[in-house]
Each structure stands twice: as structure tokens, then as C-alpha cells.
Amino acid sequence: MTTSTDTFENLKAGDQHYKAYVGPPLKYDLVGAMQFKLLTSLGLRDSHKLLDIGCGSLRAGKLFIPYLRKGNYYGIEPNSWLVEEGIANELGKELIRIKKPLFNSSDSFEMSSFRTTFDFMIAQSIFSHTSVSQIKQCFAEASRALHFSGIFAATFVLGDENYEGDEWVYPGCVTFTEKYIRELAREFGFGAIKTDWYHPNGQTWFVIFHEGNRAGVEDVVRKLHTANKLTKEKMPIPQVKHWHYSWYGRIYRKIIWLSWAKWRA
């Protein structure tokens, strides 16, 4: 497989390179930063425990692992080589030693082996490739592993039809309707709120949560929408009147000249 950090620019999503296998390689940095900003805007702090579902080559993990306290980052990734490449090229073994993230290579979203509950979960571009049965498998696990007050942020590709196949589709994407996503969540005691958080590949972020905590999450999402709206608004850029600076320069030079002339006299 290709792993050199100097060759990914010419690759496409799905190619055997740690930056390309997980998505468009030229957006590798942007997609990671997007996830970090989203979760911190939703309230993630360093004391929280985070489960990164389909953590891949630690595109987002390279930001979350240094930020979170030791032992608070957990990742699920069936392709172990991606995690290894992410550590080797993006983080380094010394940081792993210090922060002690935990990983498992389950291909069935198995979370119980971590023996903890999570304050946050994230699944970026996972349900854009899964079958309905795989989503249900993940939701079933998450219903037990997500803390009652926890938040699960996940992306979907919205469409007019629901994917009816049984297979994981990659590098292609599958679609689901917003209504069906809510119905799937409801089966496992979850609520699901669509957000307008930016995604560079046209996916849609949903905030998933235990239905009993709807009031608390709705308040958080409302603040998220407000913050997102403010960042999208164009800030007025003051026009610098350069002639001011030229006049100041002339005056300054005149003062210096007069001082010098007086000293000479």
C-alpha cells in the first residue's frame, strides 16, 4: 500500500493510502478540524470520554487525542493498518504513550469491551456507507454505551430513497431520508436532530441523544445553530485609508528634519 506523505495529492478517495482510504485526501485536514470544532461547540471538554466510531487513520483523532485527558479517547476501526499509519505519520508513539488512547478493531460496532460509558460519540461518514442492519447494530450498541446526558454526532447523506442493500458500500455512498433516520433512532430510544453544521463533502450532521434528555440537547443544538449562523455572516472589513499613513510619514519625516536642523544650528 502507498503510505508516503508526499504522494497523496494525486490519489482519490478509497485508494490505499492512509489519507486517501478514509476520504478525499486533499480534505483530510479540513474534515478532521470540522469534527473537532463541532464537538467542542457541542460541549466537549478534556474531562469527557469520547468514542470515535470508524476512527480510521486518526484524521480527527490527531486533534482529539492531545486535547483530551489521558485515557479519554477511544476508537473503533476494523482496518488496523489505518490506525497504525495515523500514529506513525500524524501523532507519534510518544504522544500515544502519554495520552493512552484505546482502540478496538471490531467490524460490528462492538463497544462493551471498553467497559465504560461515553459522554460523546462521533461517526463521521460511516452511515453514508452502511446498510440499515449495520446502522441498527451501531445504535443498539450506542444505546447501552452512551451516557444518559451524552451526545452522538453522526453524518448521513440525505436523499429521496433509503438504501435497501445489505452490504457496506465504499467508496460510493448510500442515502437515507431524514424521516427514516429519525425512525431508526426512535427504535433504540434515541432522538435525532438535523443540524446545519458545515460538511465539505455535502453530508448532513445529526445530533443523536437519549430521548429522555431531549430538553437539554435541544438547548445545546439551539446554541450551536446560533454560533454557526454567526460564523457564516460576513464580518465588515474596515477600509484602510492609506493616505493617512502617507501623511503621518511626511509629518514624521518633517519633525525629524527640523530636529536635525535645530541641532545643527
VOGU-3710 file (C-alpha; in Angstrom, 3 decimals, decimal comma):
1> mttstdtfen> 0,000/0,000/0,000  1,066/3,591/-0,536  1,855/5,421/2,671  4,290/8,166/1,734  3,050/11,560/2,859  4,425/13,026/-0,385  2,187/11,100/-2,800  -1,379/11,531/-1,569  -2,172/14,655/-3,627  -2,719/12,604/-6,784
11> lkagdqhyka> -4,856/9,928/-5,137  -8,633/9,631/-4,955  -10,912/8,604/-2,108  -10,616/4,894/-1,374  -7,047/4,467/-2,620  -4,623/2,536/-0,435  -3,058/5,471/1,368  -3,830/6,419/4,944  -5,055/9,882/3,906  -6,992/8,677/0,855
21> yvgpplkydl> -8,598/5,479/2,120  -10,757/7,466/4,560  -11,998/10,061/2,051  -10,838/12,810/-0,335  -7,152/13,158/0,591  -6,955/16,888/-0,085  -9,680/17,438/2,535  -8,035/15,233/5,151  -7,050/18,142/7,385  -10,299/20,055/6,888
31> vgamqfkllt> -12,574/17,124/7,781  -10,599/16,475/10,954  -10,781/20,116/12,020  -14,515/20,207/11,250  -15,159/17,344/13,683  -13,077/18,891/16,430  -14,831/22,245/16,134  -18,255/20,589/16,080  -17,779/18,548/19,238  -16,174/21,360/21,210
41> slglrdshkl> -19,068/23,600/20,115  -21,441/20,920/21,428  -19,673/20,994/24,778  -16,786/18,500/24,583  -14,169/19,227/27,246  -10,947/17,472/28,122  -12,540/15,598/31,029  -15,099/13,888/28,765  -14,819/10,423/27,282  -15,120/10,270/23,505
51> ldigcgslra> -15,738/7,287/21,236  -14,645/7,845/17,630  -16,564/5,277/15,552  -14,630/4,408/12,414  -11,649/6,456/13,579  -9,618/5,443/10,519  -6,144/6,950/10,345  -6,961/9,370/13,175  -7,903/12,223/10,874  -9,853/13,705/13,788
61> gklfipylrk> -8,092/11,664/16,443  -4,873/13,601/15,895  -6,726/16,614/17,328  -8,869/14,866/19,940  -6,109/12,739/21,488  -3,848/15,668/22,518  -6,885/17,652/23,705  -8,493/15,020/25,926  -7,064/13,853/29,216  -5,139/10,614/29,382
71> gnyygiepns> -7,297/7,594/28,604  -10,342/9,566/27,429  -10,111/8,888/23,686  -11,484/5,599/22,348  -11,579/4,477/18,749  -13,212/1,686/16,751  -11,547/0,829/13,444  -11,700/-2,566/11,660  -8,721/-1,656/9,448  -5,916/-1,699/11,996
81> wlveegiane> -3,350/-0,569/9,432  -5,093/2,814/9,263  -4,665/3,398/12,993  -1,029/2,324/12,771  -0,355/4,708/9,879  -2,128/7,536/11,671  0,016/7,046/14,754  3,215/6,797/12,715  2,564/9,810/10,472  0,297/12,149/12,432
91> lgkelirikk> 0,817/11,636/16,172  3,915/9,673/17,098  4,320/6,878/19,616  5,415/9,205/22,416  2,080/11,034/22,433  0,270/7,696/22,411  2,323/6,651/25,429  1,391/9,837/27,264  -2,312/10,018/26,359  -3,053/6,279/26,306
101> plfnssdsfe> -5,929/6,155/23,794  -7,726/2,819/23,498  -8,714/1,096/20,252  -10,572/-1,982/19,125  -10,827/-3,447/15,634  -14,470/-4,543/15,786  -16,324/-4,669/12,471  -19,673/-4,868/14,292  -19,538/-1,603/16,296  -18,884/-3,566/19,484
111> mssfrttfdf> -18,440/-1,103/22,373  -18,817/-3,195/25,513  -15,146/-4,244/25,525  -14,225/-0,693/26,560  -16,170/-1,208/29,793  -17,201/2,410/30,142  -19,874/4,847/29,039  -19,202/7,809/26,796  -20,057/11,477/27,055  -19,632/11,912/23,314
121> miaqsifsht> -19,628/9,681/20,260  -18,893/10,639/16,690  -19,423/8,760/13,422  -18,224/10,871/10,511  -19,064/9,387/7,094  -19,871/5,948/8,487  -23,635/5,809/7,939  -23,033/7,178/4,450  -21,791/3,673/3,577  -23,749/1,291/5,816
131> svsqikqcfa> -26,812/-0,875/5,398  -29,838/-0,434/7,649  -28,880/-3,528/9,646  -25,434/-2,056/10,300  -26,926/1,227/11,496  -29,216/-0,710/13,830  -26,247/-2,676/15,104  -24,424/0,553/15,925  -27,468/2,183/17,516  -28,079/-0,893/19,669
141> easralhfsg> -24,511/-0,735/20,985  -24,665/3,033/21,428  -27,924/2,861/23,374  -26,035/0,994/26,086  -22,696/2,809/25,876  -23,792/6,446/25,536  -24,212/8,214/28,873  -27,771/9,398/29,529  -26,703/13,019/29,039  -24,357/12,131/26,185
151> ifaatfvlgd> -24,298/13,365/22,590  -23,743/11,239/19,479  -22,863/13,286/16,374  -23,180/11,423/13,077  -23,331/12,233/9,378  -25,724/10,896/6,762  -26,187/11,558/3,074  -29,785/12,691/2,723  -31,795/11,577/-0,295  -35,276/10,755/-1,527
161> enyegdewvy> -34,778/6,999/-1,100  -33,459/4,693/1,606  -30,643/2,285/0,806  -32,101/-1,231/0,888  -28,962/-3,284/0,304  -27,227/-5,474/2,848  -23,629/-4,574/2,069  -21,183/-1,881/3,122  -20,763/0,438/0,115  -17,359/2,069/-0,375
171> pgcvtfteky> -16,046/4,357/-1,751  -19,567/5,100/-3,001  -22,249/6,498/-0,689  -25,776/5,495/0,256  -28,726/7,727/1,115  -31,491/7,824/3,688  -34,392/10,193/4,216  -34,489/12,439/7,251  -37,759/10,825/8,326  -36,266/7,330/8,204
181> irelarefgf> -33,199/8,391/10,191  -35,482/9,658/12,956  -37,456/6,390/12,872  -34,278/4,317/13,172  -33,135/6,398/16,126  -36,532/6,066/17,806  -36,309/2,257/17,713  -33,455/2,467/20,201  -34,818/5,202/22,436  -32,927/7,957/20,664
191> gaiktdwyhp> -33,969/11,317/19,313  -32,240/12,810/16,260  -31,919/16,494/15,370  -30,650/17,628/11,985  -28,102/20,447/12,132  -26,780/22,893/9,575  -23,158/22,340/10,576  -20,897/22,626/7,553  -19,614/19,484/5,840  -17,203/19,842/2,890
201> ngqtwfvifh> -18,499/16,687/1,189  -22,195/17,531/1,308  -23,168/15,245/4,174  -25,554/16,284/6,939  -24,754/16,250/10,629  -27,316/14,840/13,065  -27,161/15,071/16,844  -28,433/11,817/18,360  -29,312/11,524/22,042  -31,355/9,618/24,607
211> egnragvedv> -34,941/10,805/24,177  -35,256/11,409/27,904  -32,613/14,128/27,608  -34,255/15,958/24,706  -34,688/19,277/26,528  -31,010/19,507/27,439  -29,817/18,581/23,961  -32,241/20,897/22,175  -30,785/23,802/24,143  -27,249/22,805/23,138
221> vrklhtankl> -28,214/22,431/19,475  -30,032/25,774/19,521  -26,823/27,442/20,681  -24,908/25,519/18,020  -27,202/26,866/15,299  -26,737/30,405/16,611  -22,953/30,083/16,691  -22,939/28,539/13,227  -25,055/31,373/11,848  -22,760/33,996/13,317
231> tkekmpipqv> -19,657/32,418/11,815  -21,304/32,331/8,393  -22,154/36,024/8,427  -19,610/38,223/6,713  -17,780/40,487/9,074  -17,408/44,055/7,764  -13,811/44,714/6,822  -12,763/48,293/7,549  -11,220/50,065/4,588  -7,787/51,376/5,425
241> khwhyswygr> -7,215/54,880/4,107  -3,612/54,645/3,108  -3,291/58,369/2,616  -3,410/58,749/6,391  -0,235/56,745/6,690  1,488/58,696/3,932  0,653/61,973/5,646  1,831/60,638/9,006  5,041/59,622/7,323  5,555/63,072/5,852
251> iyrkiiwlsw> 4,875/64,788/9,177  7,198/62,371/10,991  9,994/62,984/8,477  9,429/66,766/8,745  9,761/66,631/12,543  12,960/64,618/12,269  14,378/67,079/9,707  13,505/70,111/11,855  15,061/68,482/14,925  18,200/67,695/12,984
261> akwra> 18,344/71,246/11,540  17,931/72,762/15,006  20,675/70,522/16,390  22,998/71,516/13,510  22,332/75,197/14,183
//
